[in-house]
Amino acid sequence: MEYTVQKRRLTPANDFSLIERVGQRIKEFRTAYGERGISQEALATKMGVATNTISRWETATVRPTIEDLEKLARFFGKSIEEFFPRSEVGTRQGQRMEALLRAAGNLDDKELDEVRKFAEYRRARMIYEAKSPGRRRS
């Protein structure tokens, strides 16, 4: 098992890697935004958070809420699932998926996109809240 020192204690590497991964992805999306990226200050203004919040998310000092991740995903034009490691994002097979596909079959593109975003949000929330101990914003 791999171990990493975090805040002066030895911790299994996979115990906090999800939050670090989320922070890393926020930084990647921010620096790749547009032609020259977007500053932490400008992104904070767009997200309606304090200017140091973006830095704290990127360094995994503070855990963004799932709602924050949804806002970031929409701002960057990404799927919320892109914040998480691929191994955490799976697909479900079976009758429930078939029923969902049948129900969504007659939706127009905009409605179908909203259903997809909602499903991704719910899946990300399940992953994020199950695997991420830490402080939450009120």
C-alpha positions as a printed Julia matrix, in Angstrom:
138×3 Matrix{Float64}:
   0.0    0.0     0.0
   1.26   3.49   -0.87
   1.42   6.12    1.85
   1.68   9.89    1.7
   2.33  12.48    4.38
  -0.56  14.89    4.71
  -0.72  17.54    7.42
   2.01  15.81    9.44
   0.44  12.38    9.49
   0.93   9.28    7.43
  -2.16   8.6     5.34
  -2.87   5.92    2.74
  -2.54   7.66   -0.64
  -6.03   6.71   -1.79
  -7.71   8.27    1.29
  -7.37  11.82    0.02
  -6.62  11.38   -3.67
 -10.19  12.12   -4.74
 -10.13  15.65   -3.31
  -6.67  16.25   -4.76
  -7.86  14.97   -8.13
 -10.83  17.35   -8.04
  -8.51  20.26   -7.22
  -6.12  19.28   -9.99
  -8.96  19.15  -12.52
 -10.27  22.57  -11.44
  -6.8   24.02  -12.07
  -6.48  22.23  -15.42
  -9.85  23.52  -16.62
  -9.11  27.03  -15.35
  -5.69  27.31  -17.0
  -6.96  25.84  -20.3
 -10.06  28.07  -20.43
 -10.27  30.13  -23.6
  -7.02  30.99  -25.27
  -5.08  32.12  -22.2
  -6.89  30.61  -19.24
  -8.8   32.49  -16.57
  -7.32  33.84  -13.35
  -8.37  32.52   -9.96
  -9.79  35.95   -9.17
 -11.89  36.1   -12.34
 -13.16  32.56  -11.82
 -14.04  33.35   -8.2
 -16.09  36.32   -9.4
 -17.91  34.15  -11.96
 -18.61  31.5    -9.29
 -19.68  34.02   -6.65
 -17.06  32.9    -4.11
 -14.23  34.62   -2.25
 -11.07  35.17   -4.27
  -8.96  32.72   -2.25
 -11.57  29.96   -2.53
 -10.41  28.86   -5.97
  -6.84  28.49   -4.71
  -8.05  26.52   -1.71
 -10.05  24.18   -3.96
  -7.09  23.68   -6.3
  -4.73  22.8    -3.45
  -7.31  20.54   -1.77
  -7.2   22.72    1.33
 -10.98  23.12    1.18
 -13.36  20.72   -0.46
 -15.78  22.29   -2.96
 -19.4   21.24   -2.56
 -21.06  19.14   -5.22
 -23.05  22.26   -6.12
 -19.78  24.15   -6.64
 -18.59  21.39   -8.95
 -21.83  21.57  -10.92
 -21.4   25.34  -11.38
 -17.78  24.86  -12.42
 -18.71  22.1   -14.89
 -21.35  24.29  -16.5
 -19.0   27.29  -16.61
 -16.24  25.29  -18.31
 -18.68  23.38  -20.54
 -17.61  20.03  -19.09
 -19.36  17.04  -17.63
 -19.27  17.01  -13.84
 -17.86  13.48  -14.12
 -14.65  14.92  -15.6
 -13.62  16.05  -12.11
 -13.36  12.43  -10.95
 -10.93   9.62  -11.77
 -12.11   7.39  -14.59
 -12.17   4.38  -12.27
 -14.81   6.17  -10.17
 -17.09   6.81  -13.12
 -18.85   3.67  -14.23
 -21.85   2.74  -16.32
 -24.82   0.75  -15.15
 -26.34  -1.95  -17.28
 -29.68  -3.64  -17.12
 -33.33  -2.89  -17.01
 -33.08   0.49  -15.27
 -30.81   1.88  -17.99
 -33.06   0.54  -20.71
 -36.07   2.15  -19.03
 -34.26   5.47  -18.82
 -33.27   5.31  -22.47
 -36.85   4.51  -23.49
 -38.17   7.42  -21.42
 -35.64   9.86  -22.89
 -36.11   8.68  -26.47
 -38.6   11.36  -27.5
 -36.89  14.32  -25.87
 -35.41  17.09  -27.98
 -31.66  17.77  -27.81
 -31.89  20.48  -25.15
 -34.11  18.38  -22.87
 -31.91  15.33  -23.37
 -28.83  17.36  -22.47
 -30.5   18.48  -19.22
 -31.4   14.87  -18.35
 -27.79  13.83  -19.0
 -26.43  16.67  -16.84
 -28.83  15.77  -14.04
 -27.82  12.1   -14.17
 -24.13  13.04  -14.16
 -24.72  15.39  -11.22
 -26.47  12.68   -9.21
 -23.74  10.13   -9.99
 -20.98  12.6    -9.11
 -22.75  13.52   -5.89
 -22.96   9.86   -4.91
 -19.23   9.33   -5.61
 -18.11  12.59   -4.03
 -20.1   12.33   -0.83
 -19.3    8.67   -0.29
 -15.54   9.05   -0.75
 -14.78  12.55    0.55
 -14.45  13.19    4.24
 -13.72  16.76    5.09
 -15.08  20.18    5.75
 -18.12  21.4     3.92
 -19.16  24.96    3.31
 -22.35  26.1     4.99
